[in-house]
């Protein structure tokens, strides 16, 4: 078999495989779209038992906000104190009291 025929054959097979892959992708998109549309129609006409209003469905969203820390009694006492206690990084046994900046 000559190289030209072999090249033509591989080109045809490659184009066929790429075409099949594109068709499979569009078929998958069509199936997913029909499934989503079917689910929406099902929820529209057959609401769940908890939801008595026909034709509505709820999308639940959740957000995570900043954490709220509880104030200890020592935190409340430290707010009124004019100094802050700082521990030395080189020697953890040493503590310094520096004035608070307001």
Protein Blocks (a to p, Z undefined) as FASTA:
>chain_A
ZZklmmmmmmmmmmmmmmmmmmmmmmmmmmmmmmmmmmmmmmmmmccfklmbghiacddd
dddddddddddfklmmmmmpcbdcdddfklmmbccdddddZZ
